């Protein structure tokens, strides 16, 4: 019997948070799409903080070969493609936002 392999696209959302006195990156799985194009459409339609970003990667259902994470795509909080996760930019945005909210 031929094994049918189904690929889904996992959409992860990351943002900076303050936990006690420490600044941390928090991540959560937001969505699963049937194609990269649909995943990109989803994240472009979401409204999130400027100190956040998206990560999208393919996942083969019921796959135990350990290939998860070999292909990863990053996007800004607005859905613009990036080469890597924007840690420094997002942290700066978080600190600016924190400064505005403290006054």
C-alpha positions, -999 to +999 in steps of 0.1 A: +000+000+000+014+034-010+018+059+018+000+092+011+021+121+024+002+153+033+021+185+039+006+213+060+021+248+067+025+257+103+022+294+112+041+305+143+038+339+159+066+354+181+067+385+201+086+401+230+070+401+264+081+412+299+079+385+325+088+400+359+118+421+351+130+400+322+124+406+285+116+372+268+105+360+233+071+342+235+060+320+206+028+302+199+014+282+170-013+304+155-026+286+124-021+256+101-027+261+063-028+237+033-004+258+013+024+284+018+003+309-002-027+305+021-004+307+052+010+340+038-025+354+032-035+345+067-006+363+084-009+394+061-045+397+074-037+394+111-031+425+133-003+420+157+022+442+176+051+458+158+075+439+181+064+406+167+071+384+137+060+352+119+076+319+111+061+295+086+074+260+079+061+229+061+053+198+081+045+164+067+017+148+087+027+116+106+063+120+095+089+106+119+120+111+098+132+142+117+131+165+087+110+191+105+126+226+105+148+222+075+128+248+056+117+279+075+103+312+063+103+344+083+079+374+080+076+408+096+046+417+117+030+430+085+037+399+065+068+411+046+092+383+038+125+384+058+158+365+056+159+358+093+140+364+125+141+402+134+152+398+170+170+432+173+143+452+154+115+437+174+132+441+207+138+478+199+102+482+190+091+465+222+113+488+243+099+519+225+063+507+230+071+500+267+085+535+271+054+551+256+031+531+279+050+539+311+043+577+308 
